[in-house]
């Protein structure tokens, strides 16, 4: 039972990380900010990514546990957390790439034209 709670907590933390990145990126570039877009990101996107991250975490964990039921103990202990972390990392990355880097919105020159902030690692595509 504790493993399920930990999976849900990890999903919520990943959701908060995704929401934070999406809220921080436009502010870093001064692109697409203002009362309207900021409130939309805060009150629509943040709950949506939280729900999606928790659902992804619980679904991935359930699938991983189901797949590894007849596997040896070492596999049952390592595969579900690895799949959980991989699924959540992909979700946060896709969330930032889709909603965080608002391409086509003019900025005052603090970021490149694609509005990917300078703190985003260049080796991770956005």
C-alpha positions in Angstrom: 0.0 0.0 0.0 2.9 2.4 0.8 4.3 1.9 -2.7 1.0 3.1 -4.3 1.1 6.2 -2.1 4.7 6.8 -3.0 3.8 6.5 -6.7 1.0 9.1 -6.3 3.4 11.4 -4.4 6.0 11.2 -7.1 3.3 11.9 -9.7 2.2 15.0 -7.7 5.8 16.2 -7.4 6.4 15.7 -11.1 3.2 17.7 -11.8 4.4 20.5 -9.6 7.7 20.5 -11.4 6.0 20.6 -14.8 3.8 23.4 -13.7 6.7 25.3 -12.3 8.7 25.0 -15.5 5.8 26.1 -17.6 5.2 29.1 -15.3 8.9 30.1 -15.1 9.8 29.8 -18.8 7.7 32.7 -20.2 8.7 34.9 -17.2 12.4 34.2 -17.9 12.0 35.4 -21.5 9.3 38.1 -20.9 7.3 36.4 -23.6 3.6 35.8 -23.4 3.2 37.1 -19.9 0.4 39.3 -18.6 -2.7 38.8 -16.5 -4.5 36.6 -19.0 -1.8 34.1 -20.0 -0.5 33.9 -16.4 -3.9 33.2 -14.9 -4.6 30.6 -17.6 -1.3 28.8 -16.8 -2.0 29.0 -13.1 -5.6 28.0 -12.9 -6.1 25.7 -16.0 -2.7 24.2 -16.8 -1.5 23.6 -13.3 -4.4 21.4 -12.2 -4.4 19.7 -15.5 -0.7 18.7 -15.3 -1.1 17.7 -11.7 -4.0 15.3 -12.5 -2.2 14.0 -15.6 1.0 13.4 -13.7 -0.7 11.5 -10.8 -2.8 9.5 -13.3 0.4 8.7 -15.3 2.3 7.7 -12.1 -0.5 5.4 -10.8 -1.2 3.9 -14.2 2.5 3.3 -15.0 3.0 1.8 -11.6 0.0 -0.5 -11.9 1.1 -1.7 -15.3 4.6 -2.3 -14.1 3.5 -4.2 -11.1 1.1 -6.3 -13.2 3.8 -7.1 -15.8 6.4 -8.1 -13.2 4.1 -10.3 -11.0 5.8 -13.5 -11.9 9.3 -12.1 -12.2 12.1 -12.6 -9.6 12.2 -10.3 -6.6 15.1 -8.1 -8.0 13.1 -7.4 -11.1 9.9 -6.6 -9.1 11.8 -4.1 -7.0 13.6 -2.3 -9.8 11.4 -2.3 -12.9 8.3 -0.4 -11.5 10.3 2.5 -10.1 12.4 2.8 -13.3 9.3 2.8 -15.5 7.6 5.3 -13.1 10.5 7.7 -13.3 10.9 7.3 -17.1 7.2 8.0 -17.7 7.1 11.0 -15.4 10.3 12.5 -16.9 8.8 12.1 -20.4 5.6 13.7 -19.3 7.4 16.7 -17.7 9.6 17.1 -20.8 6.7 17.0 -23.2 4.7 19.4 -21.0 7.5 21.9 -21.1 8.2 21.5 -24.8 4.5 22.0 -25.6 3.4 24.6 -23.1 6.6 26.2 -21.7 8.5 27.3 -24.8 5.9 29.5 -26.4 7.3 29.7 -30.0 6.2 32.6 -32.1 5.5 35.0 -29.3 7.7 38.1 -29.5 10.1 38.7 -26.6 12.5 41.6 -25.9 15.6 39.6 -26.8 16.2 37.8 -23.6 15.7 34.4 -25.2 16.2 33.1 -28.8 13.3 33.2 -31.2 11.9 29.8 -30.0 11.5 31.3 -26.5 13.5 28.4 -24.8 15.0 30.1 -21.7 18.8 30.1 -21.3 18.6 27.9 -18.2 17.0 25.0 -20.1 19.8 22.4 -21.0 20.7 22.6 -24.6 21.0 18.8 -24.9 17.3 18.3 -24.1 15.2 19.4 -27.1 12.3 21.7 -26.3 
